[in-house]
Amino acid sequence: MDPGVRSARVDKLFAESATLSRYLEVEAALAACQAQLGIIPERAARSIAAFARAEKIDRAEYRQDFEAAGFPIVGLVRQLAKIVPEGDGEFAHWGATTQDIMDTGLVLALRDILVWVEESLDGVIANLVPLAEQHRRTVMIGRSQMQHAVPITFGYKVAGWLSPLLRHRCRLAEVRARLLQVQFGGAVGTLASLGAQGFEVRRLFAERLRLGEITLAKDVVANLEAGMLCLADRNFLGFELWERGRARQADLLWRGKKSLVLPCDERLADGSYLSRIYPSLRDRRKDTGAVVVRVIEYELEGVSGAEPFYRLITTILDPGQAPARELAALYHERWEIETALDELKTQLRGSRIVLRSKTPELVKQEFHGLMMAHFAIRGLMHEAALKGDIDPDGLSFIHAVRIVRRKLPQSAAIPPSQEEGIP
């Protein structure tokens, strides 16, 4: 940046120490949110917060890992796993990916810059407003191309300075809403490793860091097309976003909050019913601007970890086209493919995010090896589930990986033709 427009305050914000502190703040906030939902132990979240400080990090090792991996988060997470006692560091970065931490950390820095710019601009505006008022009748020489022209008032001159600053202040307010968004999508951008709690983690994560996520959803909805089915969690259901999705001619299946008022206008054959949503409470009172939706309400009895009540809202009004039971099952199985990708990318490799291979061919070999390892572990899990007469989805992939790692030394000398089982 040109030294003439640089600021020591901004330079300090992007110094290594400050950047590292923001990454650690993000990691600690994520752990706290996950502990709140019971995803990781509360003790682990407290320990991570206690050690997520820049002075706890070995800077030389951090820089060395940064240079080797090309990203700063890889070595940072490795150090947290090492320095947080009693193995609690293993819960750091749970369900996240490098981009989540780096982008959110950058947004925190930009927020500080935005506050500084707003405060500076407000200070200038605060000085110009009374000056314009005070000199509204103070006559001065007007100028055009540096030549004397007709008289004007100095207050009018100051108002000319003030006008674009007021417009810029409005633009900054608009930028704030678009800029201050949390980035949290996990390994493949779907929050797959956190299952049904993914969106709730992101909501709490955004709240804790004082950032938002609805603006990001608007970008996603803007890319919908006819023939698509868009699924969304309860935090996203709002009239404006719903109408944006409908305008894209895509089908919507979004979960609604229990507090949402949805009167039953017509009960359908499959148990679902037609209702209405409104742009505002005023529209509801006057019964104007309503949009017809189909509501599916149900409970999951005997399912461990299930919530007491579920409510889905969809644009598919015909139960013959999509029965309620099928839509409910689809909503709860939305993570299956993404979960497999997350297992392959993060859970199977653990903290070893960067592939070791140095040539394209060796990278292909290493990737194929990972694919085969994932397939083998999933195959073992499936066999174990069949023998135990349980649902394979109820088994932990991470636990299975740990078991296989413990058993590997026992099978090191067994040739491929060995028929006896491994003890």
C-alpha positions in Angstrom: 0.0 0.0 0.0 1.2 3.6 -0.8 2.8 4.9 2.4 0.8 8.1 1.9 -2.4 6.3 2.6 -1.3 3.8 5.1 -2.3 3.9 8.7 -0.3 2.7 11.7 -3.6 1.5 13.2 -4.4 -0.7 10.2 -0.8 -2.0 10.1 -1.1 -3.0 13.7 -4.3 -4.9 13.0 -2.6 -7.0 10.3 0.6 -7.6 12.2 1.4 -11.3 12.9 0.5 -11.1 16.6 -2.9 -9.5 16.0 -3.7 -11.9 13.1 -2.7 -14.9 15.2 -4.9 -13.6 18.1 -7.9 -13.3 15.9 -7.5 -16.9 14.6 -7.3 -18.1 18.2 -10.3 -16.0 19.2 -12.3 -17.7 16.4 -11.1 -21.2 17.4 -12.1 -20.5 21.1 -15.5 -19.1 20.1 -16.2 -22.2 18.0 -15.3 -24.5 20.8 -17.5 -22.6 23.2 -20.5 -22.9 20.9 -20.0 -26.6 20.4 -19.7 -27.2 24.1 -22.9 -25.3 24.6 -24.6 -27.8 22.4 -22.9 -30.8 23.9 -20.9 -31.6 20.8 -17.5 -31.4 22.7 -16.9 -31.5 26.5 -17.3 -28.2 28.3 -13.9 -28.8 30.0 -12.3 -29.0 26.6 -13.8 -25.7 25.5 -12.6 -24.0 28.7 -9.1 -25.4 28.2 -9.0 -24.4 24.6 -10.0 -20.8 25.5 -7.3 -20.7 28.2 -4.6 -21.7 25.8 -5.9 -19.9 22.7 -3.6 -17.0 23.3 -0.9 -15.7 21.0 1.8 -15.8 23.8 1.1 -19.6 24.2 2.1 -20.3 20.5 5.6 -21.1 19.5 6.1 -18.4 16.7 9.1 -20.1 15.1 7.2 -23.4 14.8 4.1 -21.5 13.6 6.0 -19.8 10.8 7.7 -23.0 9.8 4.4 -24.8 9.6 2.9 -21.9 7.7 5.6 -22.0 5.1 5.4 -25.8 4.7 1.6 -26.0 4.4 0.9 -22.7 2.7 -1.8 -21.9 5.3 -1.4 -20.7 8.9 -4.2 -22.7 10.5 -2.7 -26.2 9.9 0.3 -25.6 12.3 -1.9 -23.5 14.7 -4.3 -26.4 15.2 -1.4 -28.8 15.6 0.1 -26.7 18.3 -3.3 -26.3 20.1 -3.7 -30.1 20.1 -0.2 -30.4 21.6 -0.3 -27.7 24.3 -3.9 -28.0 25.6 -3.6 -30.5 28.5 -5.4 -33.9 29.0 -6.0 -34.3 25.2 -8.6 -31.6 25.1 -6.8 -29.9 22.3 -8.0 -32.6 20.0 -11.4 -30.9 20.1 -10.1 -27.6 18.7 -11.1 -26.9 15.2 -13.9 -29.5 15.4 -15.9 -29.6 12.2 -14.1 -26.6 10.8 -11.8 -26.0 7.9 -8.9 -23.6 7.3 -11.0 -21.2 5.2 -13.6 -20.9 8.1 -11.0 -19.7 10.5 -9.0 -17.4 8.1 -12.1 -15.8 6.6 -13.8 -15.2 9.9 -10.6 -13.8 11.4 -10.3 -11.5 8.4 -13.8 -10.3 8.9 -13.1 -9.5 12.6 -10.2 -7.3 11.4 -12.3 -5.6 8.8 -14.9 -4.9 11.4 -12.4 -3.1 13.5 -11.3 -1.1 10.5 -14.9 -0.4 9.7 -15.5 0.9 13.2 -12.4 3.2 12.9 -13.5 4.6 9.5 -17.1 5.2 10.8 -15.8 6.9 13.9 -13.4 9.1 11.9 -16.1 10.0 9.4 -18.6 10.7 12.2 -16.0 13.0 13.8 -15.6 15.0 10.5 -19.3 15.1 10.0 -19.8 16.3 13.6 -17.5 19.2 13.0 -18.9 20.2 9.6 -22.6 20.2 10.5 -22.3 23.1 13.1 -19.8 24.9 10.8 -22.3 24.9 8.0 -25.1 26.1 10.3 -22.9 28.8 11.9 -21.8 30.2 8.5 -25.0 29.8 6.5 -25.1 33.6 6.0 -21.4 34.2 5.9 -20.7 35.6 2.4 -17.6 34.6 0.5 -16.2 34.7 -3.0 -17.3 31.8 -5.2 -14.8 30.3 -7.5 -14.9 28.5 -10.9 -11.7 27.1 -12.4 -9.7 29.0 -9.7 -11.2 32.3 -10.8 -13.5 34.6 -8.8 -17.2 34.1 -9.6 -20.5 35.0 -8.0 -20.7 35.2 -4.2 -21.8 32.2 -2.2 -22.0 31.6 1.6 -19.3 29.7 3.4 -22.1 27.6 5.0 -23.1 26.5 1.5 -19.4 25.6 0.7 -19.2 23.5 3.9 -22.5 21.8 3.0 -20.9 20.8 -0.3 -18.1 19.1 1.6 -20.6 17.5 4.0 -23.0 16.0 1.4 -20.8 13.2 0.0 -19.6 12.4 3.5 -23.2 11.8 4.5 -23.7 9.5 1.5 -20.5 7.6 2.3 -21.8 7.2 5.9 -25.0 5.5 4.5 -22.9 3.3 2.3 -20.8 2.2 5.2 -24.0 1.1 7.0 -25.0 -0.9 4.0 -21.5 -2.5 3.7 -21.7 -3.5 7.4 -24.7 -5.7 6.8 -23.0 -7.4 3.9 -19.5 -7.6 5.2 -19.9 -8.8 8.8 -20.8 -12.4 8.1 -19.4 -15.5 9.7 -17.7 -18.1 7.5 -18.4 -21.6 8.7 -19.1 -24.4 6.3 -16.7 -27.2 7.4 -14.6 -29.4 5.2 -16.8 -29.3 2.0 -18.9 -26.3 2.9 -21.9 -28.2 4.1 -21.3 -28.5 7.9 -21.7 -32.3 7.3 -19.5 -33.4 10.3 -21.9 -31.6 12.7 -25.0 -33.2 11.3 -28.3 -31.7 12.3 -26.6 -29.3 14.7 -24.4 -27.7 12.1 -26.7 -24.7 11.4 -27.3 -24.2 15.1 -23.5 -24.1 15.7 -23.1 -21.5 13.0 -25.9 -19.4 14.5 -24.3 -19.5 17.9 -20.8 -19.0 16.4 -22.1 -15.8 14.6 -23.8 -14.5 17.7 -20.7 -15.1 19.9 -18.5 -13.2 17.4 -21.2 -10.7 16.7 -21.4 -11.6 13.0 -24.4 -12.7 10.8 -25.1 -15.3 8.2 -28.5 -14.5 6.5 -26.7 -12.4 3.9 -24.7 -15.5 2.9 -28.0 -17.4 2.5 -29.3 -14.7 0.1 -26.3 -15.4 -2.2 -27.1 -19.1 -2.2 -30.7 -18.6 -2.9 -29.8 -16.3 -5.8 -28.2 -19.3 -7.5 -31.2 -21.6 -7.3 -32.9 -22.8 -10.5 -36.1 -24.5 -11.6 -36.0 -28.2 -10.8 -33.8 -27.8 -7.7 -35.0 -28.6 -4.2 -33.5 -26.3 -1.5 -33.4 -27.5 2.1 -32.7 -25.0 4.9 -32.7 -25.1 8.7 -35.1 -23.1 10.9 -32.9 -20.1 11.3 -33.3 -19.1 7.7 -37.1 -19.2 7.3 -38.3 -15.6 6.7 -40.7 -14.1 4.2 -38.1 -12.2 2.2 -35.7 -15.1 1.8 -38.6 -17.5 1.0 -39.9 -15.2 -1.7 -36.4 -14.9 -3.2 -36.3 -18.7 -3.4 -39.8 -18.9 -4.9 -38.8 -16.3 -7.5 -36.0 -18.6 -8.7 -38.7 -21.2 -9.4 -37.0 -23.8 -7.2 -38.8 -26.0 -4.7 -38.2 -25.2 -1.1 -38.3 -27.4 2.0 -37.3 -25.4 5.0 -37.7 -26.1 8.7 -39.8 -23.6 10.7 -39.5 -22.6 14.3 -42.1 -23.8 16.8 -43.1 -20.2 17.5 -44.2 -19.6 13.9 -47.9 -19.0 13.6 -49.2 -21.3 10.9 -53.0 -21.7 11.0 -54.4 -24.8 9.3 -56.5 -23.7 6.3 -56.9 -27.2 4.7 -55.9 -30.6 6.0 -54.5 -32.8 3.3 -54.7 -36.6 2.9 -51.2 -37.3 4.1 -51.6 -35.4 7.3 -49.9 -32.2 6.2 -51.9 -29.0 5.8 -52.0 -25.8 3.8 -51.3 -22.5 5.6 -50.1 -18.9 4.9 -47.1 -16.9 5.7 -47.1 -13.0 5.6 -44.5 -10.3 5.0 -45.2 -8.7 8.4 -47.4 -8.8 11.5 -49.4 -5.9 10.0 -50.0 -7.9 6.9 -51.1 -10.8 9.0 -53.6 -8.7 10.9 -55.0 -7.3 7.7 -54.7 -10.6 5.8 -52.8 -9.0 3.0 -49.7 -10.2 1.0 -50.1 -13.9 2.1 -48.3 -16.7 0.4 -49.7 -20.2 0.6 -47.4 -22.9 2.0 -47.7 -26.6 2.9 -46.8 -27.5 6.5 -45.5 -30.9 7.7 -45.4 -31.5 11.4 -44.1 -34.7 13.0 -42.2 -36.3 15.9 -39.4 -38.8 15.8 -40.3 -41.4 18.5 -37.6 -43.7 19.8 -34.8 -41.8 17.9 -31.8 -40.9 20.1 -31.1 -37.2 20.1 -34.3 -36.3 18.3 -36.0 -33.0 19.2 -39.5 -33.1 20.6 -41.2 -31.6 17.5 -40.4 -30.9 13.9 -42.1 -28.6 11.4 -41.3 -28.3 7.7 -42.6 -25.7 5.3 -42.6 -26.4 1.6 -43.6 -24.8 -1.7 -44.7 -28.3 -3.0 -48.4 -28.0 -2.2 -49.5 -31.3 -3.8 -49.0 -34.3 -1.5 -49.3 -36.6 -4.4 -46.2 -35.1 -5.9 -44.2 -35.3 -2.6 -45.9 -37.2 0.3 -45.2 -35.8 3.8 -43.3 -38.9 4.9 -40.9 -38.8 2.0 -40.1 -35.1 2.5 -39.5 -35.7 6.3 -37.2 -38.5 5.5 -35.4 -36.5 2.9 -34.8 -33.6 5.3 -33.2 -35.8 7.9 -30.9 -37.6 5.4 -29.6 -34.5 3.7 -26.2 -35.0 5.2 -25.4 -38.5 4.0 -23.1 -37.7 1.0 -21.5 -34.7 2.6 -20.7 -36.8 5.7 -18.7 -39.3 3.6 -16.7 -36.4 2.1 -16.0 -35.0 5.6 -14.9 -38.4 6.9 -12.5 -38.7 4.0 -11.0 -35.2 4.2 -10.9 -34.5 7.9 -11.6 -37.5 10.1 -9.5 -40.1 8.3 -6.4 -37.8 8.0 -6.8 -36.0 11.3 -4.5 -33.0 11.6 -2.4 -34.1 8.5 -4.4 -32.0 6.1 -1.7 -31.5 3.5 -0.8 -34.5 1.3 2.8 -35.7 1.4 3.3 -36.4 -2.3 5.3 -34.0 -4.4 4.3 -35.0 -8.0 0.8 -35.2 -9.7 1.1 -39.0 -10.1 2.0 -39.6 -6.4 -0.8 -37.3 -5.4 -3.2 -39.5 -7.3 -1.8 -42.6 -5.7 -2.1 -41.1 -2.2 -5.6 -40.0 -2.9 -6.7 -43.4 -4.2 -5.1 -44.9 -1.1 -7.2 -42.6 1.1 -10.3 -43.6 -0.9 -9.6 -47.3 -0.4 -8.9 -46.8 3.3 -12.2 -45.0 3.7 -14.0 -47.8 1.8 -12.4 -50.5 3.9 -13.3 -48.8 7.2 -16.8 -48.2 6.1 -17.0 -51.8 5.0 -15.9 -53.0 8.4 -18.4 -50.7 10.1 -21.2 -52.1 7.9 -20.2 -55.7 8.7 -20.1 -54.9 12.4 -23.5 -53.2 12.2 -25.0 -56.3 10.5 -23.6 -58.6 13.1 -24.9 -56.4 15.9 -28.2 -55.8 14.2 -27.9 -52.1 14.5 -28.1 -49.1 12.1 -24.7 -48.4 10.5 -25.4 -44.7 10.9 -25.3 -45.1 14.6 -21.6 -46.1 14.6 -18.8 -43.5 14.9 -16.4 -43.3 12.0 -13.7 -41.7 14.2 -14.0 -44.5 16.7 -13.7 -47.1 13.9 -10.6 -45.3 12.6 -9.0 -45.5 16.1 -9.8 -49.2 16.4 -8.2 -50.0 13.0 -5.1 -48.0 13.9 -4.8 -50.0 17.1 -5.2 -53.3 15.2 -2.8 -52.5 12.4 0.4 -53.6 14.2 -1.1 -57.0 14.8 -1.7 -57.5 11.0 1.6 -56.1 9.7 3.0 -59.6 8.9 -0.2 -61.2 7.6 0.0 -61.7 3.8 -3.1 -60.9 1.6 -4.0 -64.6 1.3 -4.3 -65.1 5.0 -7.7 -66.5 5.7 -7.8 -66.6 9.5 -9.4 -63.7 11.2 -7.4 -61.1 13.0 -7.4 -61.7 16.7 
